[in-house]
Amino acid sequence: QVQLVESGGGLVQPGGSLRLSCAASGSIFSINAMGWYRQAPGKQRELVAIIGSSDSTNYADSVKGRFTVSRDNAKNTVYLQMNSLKPGDTAVYYCNADQLKVSYWARPSNYWGQGTQVTVSS
């Protein structure tokens, strides 16, 4: 069984910082891309940042220059450093592992974490 477990969410004042972590556990052979999505109340889930297996990155325009995504392949872990947080960043943040294979012969699948709440408020 593959599980993605996020940590690091919480309440922070505008201008503050948070660091999210997401560790994938279980039988894992390889992961293509890992990333972060978020969903605010009444809105659709949206991409925040994604990092490929070769460390190529892509960010939503709204977070460019403030958020940094990174990964530790040895630990199957992805991080999201969030700086200069704004109230508009308030959302549930979800970790995603794309094209994860549990063995060489297995079909790749997509996995999601359970989500972690980030609230930016004074």
Phi and psi restraints in degrees (value plus and minus 20) as a CYANA .aco file:
   2 VAL   PHI    -117.1   -77.1
   2 VAL   PSI     114.0   154.0
   3 GLN   PHI    -150.7  -110.7
   3 GLN   PSI     122.4   162.4
   4 LEU   PHI    -133.7   -93.7
   4 LEU   PSI     104.0   144.0
   5 VAL   PHI    -141.7  -101.7
   5 VAL   PSI      99.1   139.1
   6 GLU   PHI    -113.7   -73.7
   6 GLU   PSI     135.3   175.3
   7 SER   PHI    -173.7  -133.7
   7 SER   PSI     142.4   182.4
   8 GLY   PHI      86.6   126.6
   8 GLY   PSI     -23.5    16.5
   9 GLY   PHI     -92.5   -52.5
   9 GLY   PSI     154.3   194.3
  10 GLY   PHI     138.7   178.7
  10 GLY   PSI    -185.2  -145.2
  11 LEU   PHI    -122.3   -82.3
  11 LEU   PSI     110.9   150.9
  12 VAL   PHI    -162.1  -122.1
  12 VAL   PSI     129.8   169.8
  13 GLN   PHI     -97.8   -57.8
  13 GLN   PSI     135.1   175.1
  14 PRO   PHI     -73.9   -33.9
  14 PRO   PSI     117.0   157.0
  15 GLY   PHI      70.6   110.6
  15 GLY   PSI     -30.8     9.2
  16 GLY   PHI    -101.7   -61.7
  16 GLY   PSI    -195.9  -155.9
  17 SER   PHI    -151.1  -111.1
  17 SER   PSI     132.7   172.7
  18 LEU   PHI    -164.0  -124.0
  18 LEU   PSI     134.2   174.2
  19 ARG   PHI    -146.4  -106.4
  19 ARG   PSI      99.2   139.2
  20 LEU   PHI    -115.2   -75.2
  20 LEU   PSI     125.3   165.3
  21 SER   PHI    -147.8  -107.8
  21 SER   PSI     129.8   169.8
  22 CYS   PHI    -163.7  -123.7
  22 CYS   PSI      97.6   137.6
  23 ALA   PHI    -128.9   -88.9
  23 ALA   PSI     107.9   147.9
  24 ALA   PHI    -114.1   -74.1
  24 ALA   PSI     109.5   149.5
  25 SER   PHI    -147.7  -107.7
  25 SER   PSI     143.5   183.5
  26 GLY   PHI      92.2   132.2
  26 GLY   PSI    -183.2  -143.2
  27 SER   PHI    -100.8   -60.8
  27 SER   PSI      84.0   124.0
  28 ILE   PHI    -146.3  -106.3
  28 ILE   PSI     103.1   143.1
  29 PHE   PHI    -113.2   -73.2
  29 PHE   PSI     -64.6   -24.6
  30 SER   PHI    -180.2  -140.2
  30 SER   PSI     135.6   175.6
  31 ILE   PHI    -152.8  -112.8
  31 ILE   PSI     111.9   151.9
  32 ASN   PHI     -97.1   -57.1
  32 ASN   PSI    -105.3   -65.3
  33 ALA   PHI    -127.2   -87.2
  33 ALA   PSI     129.7   169.7
  34 MET   PHI    -147.0  -107.0
  34 MET   PSI     127.2   167.2
  35 GLY   PHI    -183.8  -143.8
  35 GLY   PSI    -197.7  -157.7
  36 TRP   PHI    -146.6  -106.6
  36 TRP   PSI     117.0   157.0
  37 TYR   PHI    -145.8  -105.8
  37 TYR   PSI     142.4   182.4
  38 ARG   PHI    -162.1  -122.1
  38 ARG   PSI     134.3   174.3
  39 GLN   PHI    -158.8  -118.8
  39 GLN   PSI      97.7   137.7
  40 ALA   PHI    -112.5   -72.5
  40 ALA   PSI     137.4   177.4
  41 PRO   PHI     -75.0   -35.0
  41 PRO   PSI     109.7   149.7
  42 GLY   PHI      57.5    97.5
  42 GLY   PSI     -15.3    24.7
  43 LYS   PHI    -141.3  -101.3
  43 LYS   PSI     143.1   183.1
  44 GLN   PHI     -99.2   -59.2
  44 GLN   PSI     136.7   176.7
  45 ARG   PHI     -87.3   -47.3
  45 ARG   PSI     116.8   156.8
  46 GLU   PHI    -152.0  -112.0
  46 GLU   PSI     131.6   171.6
  47 LEU   PHI     -89.1   -49.1
  47 LEU   PSI     115.2   155.2
  48 VAL   PHI    -123.4   -83.4
  48 VAL   PSI     -75.6   -35.6
  49 ALA   PHI    -180.0  -140.0
  49 ALA   PSI     129.1   169.1
  50 ILE   PHI    -162.5  -122.5
  50 ILE   PSI     126.5   166.5
  51 ILE   PHI    -152.3  -112.3
  51 ILE   PSI     108.6   148.6
  52 GLY   PHI    -103.3   -63.3
  52 GLY   PSI     155.9   195.9
  53 SER   PHI     -84.8   -44.8
  53 SER   PSI     -43.6    -3.6
  54 SER   PHI    -118.5   -78.5
  54 SER   PSI      -4.2    35.8
  55 ASP   PHI      50.9    90.9
  55 ASP   PSI      -3.1    36.9
  56 SER   PHI     -91.3   -51.3
  56 SER   PSI     123.4   163.4
  57 THR   PHI    -146.4  -106.4
  57 THR   PSI     137.1   177.1
  58 ASN   PHI    -165.4  -125.4
  58 ASN   PSI     116.4   156.4
  59 TYR   PHI    -146.7  -106.7
  59 TYR   PSI     130.6   170.6
  60 ALA   PHI     -86.4   -46.4
  60 ALA   PSI     125.0   165.0
  61 ASP   PHI     -77.4   -37.4
  61 ASP   PSI     -53.3   -13.3
  62 SER   PHI     -88.8   -48.8
  62 SER   PSI     -36.5     3.5
  63 VAL   PHI    -136.6   -96.6
  63 VAL   PSI     -24.3    15.7
  64 LYS   PHI     -77.6   -37.6
  64 LYS   PSI     113.8   153.8
  65 GLY   PHI      65.6   105.6
  65 GLY   PSI     -30.6     9.4
  66 ARG   PHI    -136.1   -96.1
  66 ARG   PSI     -54.8   -14.8
  67 PHE   PHI    -128.9   -88.9
  67 PHE   PSI     127.1   167.1
  68 THR   PHI    -153.8  -113.8
  68 THR   PSI     106.1   146.1
  69 VAL   PHI    -121.9   -81.9
  69 VAL   PSI     121.2   161.2
  70 SER   PHI    -167.9  -127.9
  70 SER   PSI     146.2   186.2
  71 ARG   PHI    -165.8  -125.8
  71 ARG   PSI     132.8   172.8
  72 ASP   PHI    -138.2   -98.2
  72 ASP   PSI      81.8   121.8
  73 ASN   PHI     -85.4   -45.4
  73 ASN   PSI     -52.3   -12.3
  74 ALA   PHI     -84.8   -44.8
  74 ALA   PSI     -48.3    -8.3
  75 LYS   PHI    -125.2   -85.2
  75 LYS   PSI     -18.2    21.8
  76 ASN   PHI      30.1    70.1
  76 ASN   PSI      25.7    65.7
  77 THR   PHI    -145.3  -105.3
  77 THR   PSI     120.2   160.2
  78 VAL   PHI    -142.0  -102.0
  78 VAL   PSI     125.1   165.1
  79 TYR   PHI    -142.7  -102.7
  79 TYR   PSI     135.4   175.4
  80 LEU   PHI    -156.4  -116.4
  80 LEU   PSI      88.6   128.6
  81 GLN   PHI    -109.2   -69.2
  81 GLN   PSI     100.8   140.8
  82 MET   PHI    -136.1   -96.1
  82 MET   PSI      97.0   137.0
  83 ASN   PHI    -137.0   -97.0
  83 ASN   PSI     143.7   183.7
  84 SER   PHI      29.4    69.4
  84 SER   PSI      28.9    68.9
  85 LEU   PHI     -86.5   -46.5
  85 LEU   PSI     126.3   166.3
  86 LYS   PHI    -141.9  -101.9
  86 LYS   PSI     137.8   177.8
  87 PRO   PHI     -75.3   -35.3
  87 PRO   PSI     -51.4   -11.4
  88 GLY   PHI     -86.6   -46.6
  88 GLY   PSI     -32.0     8.0
  89 ASP   PHI    -104.3   -64.3
  89 ASP   PSI     -25.8    14.2
  90 THR   PHI     -82.1   -42.1
  90 THR   PSI     105.1   145.1
  91 ALA   PHI    -198.7  -158.7
  91 ALA   PSI     151.0   191.0
  92 VAL   PHI    -108.6   -68.6
  92 VAL   PSI     107.2   147.2
  93 TYR   PHI    -121.8   -81.8
  93 TYR   PSI     109.1   149.1
  94 TYR   PHI    -135.2   -95.2
  94 TYR   PSI     116.2   156.2
  95 CYS   PHI    -108.8   -68.8
  95 CYS   PSI     124.7   164.7
  96 ASN   PHI    -154.5  -114.5
  96 ASN   PSI     117.0   157.0
  97 ALA   PHI    -137.8   -97.8
  97 ALA   PSI      96.8   136.8
  98 ASP   PHI    -121.4   -81.4
  98 ASP   PSI     117.6   157.6
  99 GLN   PHI      34.6    74.6
  99 GLN   PSI      32.6    72.6
 100 LEU   PHI    -105.4   -65.4
 100 LEU   PSI     112.3   152.3
 101 LYS   PHI    -136.4   -96.4
 101 LYS   PSI     114.9   154.9
 102 VAL   PHI    -109.2   -69.2
 102 VAL   PSI     -31.6     8.4
 103 SER   PHI    -179.6  -139.6
 103 SER   PSI     150.5   190.5
 104 TYR   PHI     -79.6   -39.6
 104 TYR   PSI     -57.1   -17.1
 105 TRP   PHI    -109.9   -69.9
 105 TRP   PSI     -29.1    10.9
 106 ALA   PHI     -94.9   -54.9
 106 ALA   PSI     133.5   173.5
 107 ARG   PHI     -93.9   -53.9
 107 ARG   PSI     120.7   160.7
 108 PRO   PHI     -90.0   -50.0
 108 PRO   PSI     125.7   165.7
 109 SER   PHI    -154.0  -114.0
 109 SER   PSI     146.0   186.0
 110 ASN   PHI    -128.1   -88.1
 110 ASN   PSI     113.2   153.2
 111 TYR   PHI    -146.8  -106.8
 111 TYR   PSI     128.5   168.5
 112 TRP   PHI    -145.0  -105.0
 112 TRP   PSI     128.1   168.1
 113 GLY   PHI    -102.7   -62.7
 113 GLY   PSI     157.8   197.8
 114 GLN   PHI    -103.4   -63.4
 114 GLN   PSI     -33.7     6.3
 115 GLY   PHI      78.5   118.5
 115 GLY   PSI     128.1   168.1
 116 THR   PHI    -156.3  -116.3
 116 THR   PSI     116.7   156.7
 117 GLN   PHI    -102.2   -62.2
 117 GLN   PSI     111.7   151.7
 118 VAL   PHI    -140.0  -100.0
 118 VAL   PSI     102.2   142.2
 119 THR   PHI    -143.0  -103.0
 119 THR   PSI     103.7   143.7
 120 VAL   PHI    -132.1   -92.1
 120 VAL   PSI      90.3   130.3
 121 SER   PHI    -178.7  -138.7
 121 SER   PSI     128.4   168.4
